[in-house]
Amino acid sequence: MARDHEAHNRAFWDADADDYQAAHGEALDTAPRGWGAWRIPEAELGVLGDVRDLDVLELGCGAAQWSLALAEDGARVVGLDQSAAQLHHARGCGVPLAQASGEAAPFADDSFDVVFGDHGAMGFCDPEVTVPEVSRILRSGGLLAFCISSFLKWLTDEEAGSTHELQRGWFGDHALVWPEGVAEFQLPYGEWLALFRRHGFEVEDLLHLRAPKDGTTTYDEFVPYVWARRWPAEEIWRVRKR
């Protein structure tokens, strides 16, 4: 049986999928190789690098815009999402799809060269479960890369958006269920580092994303723009399996 947060999140995304794609689908289609709410180009950040002939898993793919783009770049891509309604928007994209939780990926050990997510399962699943699960399905030398809301945004967020004041503590439980029912996870940086080390990962990079000059976004939770120019609202971890 799914843990409580998984059931909450599956129900949320199944109910929200049509509205989500109506609000954000055009931006995702236009810039499929872009990271985060501001669609900062992969060509600029170089997170994934050359994926040609690599086995790649998108962990929390939604309508699979990223997956399709990487397949066009020569990768062998699989898109995973636990929401049937989100995957409905990806049907016919030409990429293999799997409906499953990021906490229990239905793949054999050592299946992938790259596992990545852009505000996908690494933010909406328990990292204490997803990190060892990704380690299991990654080959030796494989890359895990994921974009999530920054820890600073986590500390300062309230329902109306990011503030200039701390809203929650650094220590303690780092699972949060928002009023609409979606559960989100974050960890302090030291806890991420310890978690990666326990499961055989070495950190290659931690990128703090800044809203581009005169940038726009369809994601209201990442405005105001001035805040996202002064402080990072998103971060990308890039870690490699030893």
C-alpha positions as CSV (number, residue, x, y, z in Angstrom):
1,M,0.0,0.0,0.0
2,A,1.3,3.5,-0.9
3,R,2.5,5.6,2.1
4,D,0.3,8.5,3.0
5,H,2.3,11.1,1.1
6,E,2.3,9.0,-2.1
7,A,-1.5,8.6,-2.0
8,H,-1.8,12.4,-1.4
9,N,0.4,13.2,-4.3
10,R,-1.1,10.7,-6.7
11,A,-4.6,12.1,-5.9
12,F,-3.3,15.7,-6.3
13,W,-1.6,15.1,-9.6
14,D,-4.4,13.0,-11.1
15,A,-6.9,15.8,-10.3
16,D,-4.6,18.6,-11.4
17,A,-3.0,17.1,-14.5
18,D,-5.3,18.8,-17.1
19,D,-5.0,22.2,-15.4
20,Y,-1.3,21.8,-15.0
21,Q,-0.7,21.1,-18.7
22,A,-3.0,23.8,-19.7
23,A,-1.1,26.3,-17.6
24,H,2.5,25.1,-18.3
25,G,2.4,22.7,-21.2
26,E,3.1,25.3,-23.9
27,A,6.2,26.6,-22.0
28,L,7.4,23.1,-21.5
29,D,6.9,22.2,-25.1
30,T,8.7,25.4,-26.2
31,A,11.7,24.8,-24.0
32,P,11.8,21.1,-23.2
33,R,15.5,21.1,-22.5
34,G,15.1,23.8,-19.8
35,W,15.5,23.5,-16.1
36,G,13.1,24.7,-13.4
37,A,10.4,27.3,-13.4
38,W,12.4,29.7,-15.4
39,R,13.4,27.1,-18.1
40,I,17.1,27.8,-17.9
41,P,18.6,26.0,-20.9
42,E,20.5,22.8,-20.5
43,A,22.9,24.1,-23.1
44,E,23.8,26.9,-20.6
45,L,24.0,24.7,-17.4
46,G,25.4,21.5,-18.8
47,V,23.8,19.3,-16.2
48,L,23.3,16.2,-18.2
49,G,25.9,16.6,-20.9
50,D,25.9,14.3,-24.0
51,V,23.2,11.6,-23.5
52,R,23.6,9.9,-26.9
53,D,23.4,6.1,-26.6
54,L,22.8,6.3,-22.8
55,D,20.0,4.7,-20.9
56,V,18.1,7.5,-19.2
57,L,15.2,7.5,-16.7
58,E,13.2,10.7,-16.1
59,L,11.9,10.3,-12.5
60,G,8.6,12.2,-12.5
61,C,8.1,12.9,-16.2
62,G,4.6,14.4,-16.4
63,A,3.8,14.7,-20.1
64,A,7.4,13.6,-20.9
65,Q,8.5,16.8,-22.7
66,W,12.1,16.4,-21.3
67,S,12.1,12.6,-22.1
68,L,11.1,13.2,-25.7
69,A,13.7,15.9,-26.2
70,L,16.5,13.6,-24.9
71,A,15.2,10.8,-27.1
72,E,15.6,13.2,-30.0
73,D,19.2,13.7,-28.8
74,G,19.9,10.0,-29.1
75,A,19.3,8.7,-25.6
76,R,17.3,5.6,-24.8
77,V,14.8,7.2,-22.4
78,V,12.1,5.9,-20.1
79,G,9.6,8.3,-18.4
80,L,8.2,7.4,-15.0
81,D,5.4,9.0,-13.2
82,Q,2.9,7.8,-10.6
83,S,0.0,9.9,-12.0
84,A,-2.0,8.1,-14.7
85,A,-3.6,11.5,-15.6
86,Q,-0.2,13.1,-16.2
87,L,1.0,10.1,-18.2
88,H,-2.2,10.4,-20.3
89,H,-0.8,13.7,-21.6
90,A,2.4,11.8,-22.7
91,R,0.6,9.0,-24.6
92,G,1.9,8.7,-28.1
93,C,5.1,10.6,-27.5
94,G,7.2,7.7,-28.7
95,V,9.0,7.2,-25.3
96,P,8.4,4.1,-23.1
97,L,6.4,5.1,-20.0
98,A,6.0,3.5,-16.6
99,Q,3.4,4.3,-14.0
100,A,5.1,3.8,-10.7
101,S,6.4,5.6,-7.6
102,G,9.9,7.0,-7.6
103,E,10.2,5.1,-4.3
104,A,9.7,1.7,-5.9
105,A,11.0,1.9,-9.5
106,P,10.0,-1.2,-11.5
107,F,13.4,-1.7,-13.0
108,A,16.3,-4.2,-12.5
109,D,19.5,-3.3,-10.7
110,D,22.0,-1.4,-12.8
111,S,19.5,-0.4,-15.6
112,F,20.4,3.2,-16.3
113,D,23.4,5.5,-17.0
114,V,21.4,8.6,-16.0
115,V,18.5,9.2,-13.7
116,F,17.2,12.8,-13.6
117,G,14.2,14.8,-12.6
118,D,13.1,18.4,-13.0
119,H,10.8,19.1,-10.0
120,G,9.8,15.5,-10.2
121,A,9.9,12.6,-7.8
122,M,13.0,13.8,-5.9
123,G,10.9,16.6,-4.6
124,F,7.7,14.8,-4.0
125,C,9.0,11.5,-2.7
126,D,10.9,10.8,0.5
127,P,14.6,11.2,-0.3
128,E,15.5,8.6,2.4
129,V,13.8,6.1,0.0
130,T,14.5,7.6,-3.4
131,V,18.2,8.0,-3.1
132,P,18.9,4.3,-2.3
133,E,16.4,3.3,-4.9
134,V,18.2,5.4,-7.6
135,S,21.5,4.0,-6.4
136,R,20.1,0.5,-7.0
137,I,19.0,1.1,-10.6
138,L,22.0,3.2,-11.6
139,R,25.1,1.6,-13.1
140,S,28.5,2.3,-11.6
141,G,29.6,5.7,-12.7
142,G,26.0,6.7,-13.4
143,L,24.6,10.2,-12.9
144,L,21.8,11.4,-10.7
145,A,20.7,15.0,-11.4
146,F,17.6,16.7,-10.1
147,C,16.1,20.2,-9.8
148,I,14.1,21.0,-6.7
149,S,12.9,24.1,-4.8
150,S,15.9,25.5,-2.9
151,F,16.3,25.0,0.8
152,L,16.1,28.8,1.2
153,K,12.8,28.8,-0.5
154,W,11.7,26.0,1.7
155,L,12.6,27.9,4.8
156,T,10.9,31.1,3.7
157,D,7.8,29.8,1.8
158,E,4.3,30.4,2.9
159,E,1.1,29.6,1.0
160,A,1.2,33.0,-0.7
161,G,4.8,32.5,-2.0
162,S,8.3,33.2,-0.9
163,T,8.8,35.8,1.9
164,H,11.7,37.7,3.4
165,E,11.2,35.9,6.8
166,L,11.8,32.4,8.0
167,Q,8.6,30.4,8.1
168,R,10.0,27.1,9.4
169,G,13.0,25.7,11.2
170,W,16.2,24.3,9.8
171,F,16.0,21.2,12.0
172,G,13.3,18.6,12.4
173,D,10.8,17.1,10.0
174,H,11.4,18.2,6.4
175,A,8.2,16.9,4.8
176,L,5.4,19.4,4.2
177,V,1.9,18.9,3.0
178,W,0.6,22.0,1.4
179,P,-3.1,23.0,1.8
180,E,-4.0,21.7,-1.7
181,G,-2.8,18.2,-0.6
182,V,0.6,17.8,-2.3
183,A,3.4,16.7,-0.1
184,E,6.9,18.1,-0.7
185,F,10.3,17.1,0.8
186,Q,13.6,18.9,1.4
187,L,16.7,18.4,3.5
188,P,19.4,20.7,4.9
189,Y,22.5,20.5,2.9
190,G,24.5,18.5,5.4
191,E,21.8,15.8,5.5
192,W,21.7,15.6,1.7
193,L,25.5,15.1,1.7
194,A,25.3,12.4,4.4
195,L,22.5,10.6,2.5
196,F,24.4,10.6,-0.8
197,R,27.6,9.3,0.9
198,R,25.6,6.5,2.6
199,H,24.4,5.2,-0.8
200,G,27.6,5.5,-2.8
201,F,27.3,8.9,-4.4
202,E,29.9,11.6,-4.8
203,V,28.7,15.2,-5.3
204,E,29.9,16.8,-8.5
205,D,28.0,20.0,-8.4
206,L,25.2,22.0,-6.6
207,L,23.8,24.7,-8.8
208,H,21.7,27.5,-7.3
209,L,19.5,28.9,-10.1
210,R,18.8,32.5,-10.6
211,A,15.9,33.9,-12.5
212,P,17.2,35.1,-15.9
213,K,17.3,38.8,-16.5
214,D,13.8,39.9,-17.6
215,G,12.7,36.3,-17.3
216,T,9.1,35.1,-17.1
217,T,7.6,32.0,-15.7
218,T,4.2,30.3,-15.7
219,Y,4.7,29.0,-12.1
220,D,3.1,31.5,-9.7
221,E,4.8,30.0,-6.7
222,F,8.2,31.1,-8.0
223,V,7.3,34.8,-8.2
224,P,7.9,37.6,-7.3
225,Y,10.6,37.9,-9.9
226,V,12.7,40.3,-7.7
227,W,12.9,37.6,-5.0
228,A,14.1,35.0,-7.5
229,R,16.8,37.4,-8.8
230,R,18.2,38.2,-5.3
231,W,18.0,34.6,-3.9
232,P,17.9,31.1,-5.5
233,A,14.4,29.6,-5.5
234,E,15.7,26.4,-7.1
235,E,18.7,24.2,-6.9
236,I,20.2,21.4,-9.0
237,W,22.1,18.5,-7.4
238,R,24.5,16.6,-9.6
239,V,25.9,13.4,-8.0
240,R,27.6,10.3,-9.4
241,K,27.5,6.7,-8.2
242,R,31.0,5.5,-7.3
